[in-house]
Amino acid sequence: MLESALHWGEIVGGLVLLLVVLYDLFQSVVLPRPAINKLATVRYLVRGLYWMWRWVGNRMSSIPRRERWLASYGPVGVLAIFIAWGLALVLAYGLIIDGVRDEMRPVPESFGTSVYFSASTLVPLSYGDFVPEGVPARVATIAESATGVILAALAITLLFSLYESFQRREELVVTLDAFAGAPPSGVQMLETAASHGMPEELVKTFDDWRQWAAAVLESHLAYPMLVFFRSSHDNEAWLNSFGAVMDAAILVMSTVEDKSEGPAKLMYRVGNHLVEDLSWYFRRWTPRSDSPVIERFEFDEAWARLKKAGYHCKPAEEAWPTFARFRSTYASPINGLARALVIIPAEWIGDRSYLPHRQREQRRGLRRKRRTRED
């Protein structure tokens, strides 16, 4: 009687775990829209693995090595997700098979043997050392074999979707370098447009990045692991580029008089939507604040640069409150996410206590001085 109850308990427990994993797979891979509680089964694993990954990366003295290490987390995280799902499925079917062990020939000697049969069926690599004879055992075996095929197909589909979305995201990030610098700056973006006489290019940039923000909004909430995929070039980060375009947009809206104000407003609205949804999903990393994050003197420096570039600027005293109000809607969440992802800091985005490109320039300058002295 007790043994029968234990077997039924294993079957029920296995079915519950199986349903949880399959539901999570459906929510995370199949459902083509943002859903609540994505990665519900493995989110704690992903979160814990990332904190460990970041902890190791932060202790690397070499910035290029740190960037390579952190960049590897995205692909590793995806593999970890599927490994966790696979192990959970093996355990779920192992419980079910162990519950109907009397219908297997030979009868599995232990729960570990049932898990072994489950694993060899899911992969599938069954060697024929166990044969299901009863109907429940056969149904469980066929279902697990089909689940293994589906899991492999979903893994391939997800990888294609992730890398396609990643490539689309990075195209505009790379092209923004020539316009906004690397790391990017919203002020430099406006300076470049003025110095090269390209007001139409500024309008086009706002339009392109508005569409970019909408695409990232859909892809990164549907597949949150994309947030951990870092840009592949030095001094580039998709979050910095997005922040720079947002800064340029609100500078046009609040400080300078330019015909690109309409596209800038549209970019700002769609960009704010992206920030709000990312803040909702990564709420532990994106604290809300009414602060524009930057100091008044930094705005005054930007105002002076834009004035020098030839823009007709509103008085700084009048422009600053409007600029601060606009920037306070997105600055804190973006900076919080940038710090959590240890993204290379830009002019007004992220942890600005160190700038890798400036460190390299300083080292190069020291080398030149040493060579000059030696000569």
Secondary structure as UniProt FT lines:
FT   HELIX           2..25
FT   HELIX           26..30
FT   TURN            36..42
FT   HELIX           43..58
FT   HELIX           63..71
FT   HELIX           73..99
FT   HELIX           101..103
FT   STRAND          104..105
FT   HELIX           111..122
FT   TURN            123..124
FT   STRAND          131..132
FT   HELIX           135..175
FT   HELIX           177..180
FT   TURN            181..184
FT   HELIX           186..195
FT   TURN            196..197
FT   HELIX           199..222
FT   HELIX           224..228
FT   TURN            234..235
FT   HELIX           238..254
FT   TURN            259..260
FT   HELIX           261..281
FT   TURN            282..285
FT   HELIX           296..309
FT   HELIX           316..327
FT   TURN            328..330
FT   HELIX           331..340
FT   TURN            341..342
FT   TURN            352..353
FT   HELIX           356..374
//
